[in-house]
C-alpha cells in the first residue's frame, strides 16, 4: 500500500491556529480536543487519501477532482493529492462558501 507524504501550507497552519484560538475562548479543553482530532485526520491521509470525497463545489469551480475534503464537525480540511503526497490547502468553517481564491492567500 502506498504511503503518502502529507504536507501543510502555511495558510492552512494559520487557519488551524485561528480556529484553535477561537474555540479556546470558550473552552481550552474543547480547543485541545478539536486540534487533536484535526491532526489525527490529517495524519490519516498518509494512507488512502482517495477515500475522501471530491469537494461538492468542484463542478462549479471547474476544478474537476483536484480538491478533496475531510470533515470534522463544522470544519472542512481541503487538500489535493499529487504523485506521492497530499497537500493540505485550507482548514475552515463549513458555513463559508468555497472560493478557490482562498487558496491563493
N, C-alpha and C positions, 0 to 999 in steps of 0.2 A: 504494500500500500504506500502510495506517495505521501511524503510528509512535506507540507508547505511551510515556507519561511513567512511568518506573519510580521509585517511592519506597520507602523502607525505614523500618519502625518503629524506634523507639529500642530496643525489646526485641530485635528481630532484629539490630540493630547490636551489642548486648550479647552475644547468642548467638554471633555471629561472633568477637568478641573473646575470649570464653571458650574457644571451640573452638581458636582460633589459639594461645592460651596453653597449652592442654592438649597440643596436638601439639608445640609448641615445646619442651616439657620434654624430649622425646626427640630431636627434630631440628628445628633452626631452619630448615634448608633445606626440609624436608617441610612445615612450617607455612607458609612463604612460598609454596611451590607450591600448597598447598591453598587459601590465600586468593586467590591469583591466579586459580585455576580457578573458585572461587565467584563472584568479581567478574565473570569473563567470562560465566558462566552468567546471572547477574543482569542484566548489560548486554544479553545476547541476548534478554531478554524484551521489549525495545523493539519487536521485530518478531515477530509471530505467536505471542503467548503461549498461544494456544489449542491449540498443538501439544502442550503438556504435558498429561498425563493428570489427570483428576479424582482426588482422593485416594481410596484404596480404602475408607477409613472413612466416606465421605460418607453412605451409606445409614444406617449405624448411628447416626451423629451427627445425622442429619436436616438436613444442610447442602446437599443437592442438588448442584448443580455450582458452588457458591460458592467452594470451595477447590480449588486445583490444586497440583501439586508438580513439582519438578525434582530429580533425584537426582545426587549425585556421591559415589562410593564409598559409605561408610556413612552419609552425611548427606543430609537432606531439606531443601529450601527450600520452604516453604509460602507460597503467595501467592493473592491474589484479584485479579480483573480488574474494573475499573469502566469507565464510559463511555470515557474517554480515557487511562486509566492502569492501572498494575499496582502493587499494594501488597504488598511483601514483609512477611509477618506474623511468621514464625519460621524459624530455622535450627536443626536439632537432629539428634542421632544417630538413625538409623532404628530402632534397637532400642527406643527409647522409645515407649510407647503414646501415640497422639494423643488428647488431651483438649482440646476447644475452650476450656476454661478457661485453657489455656496462652497463648491469645491475649489474655487479659484482663490479664496482668501489666503 
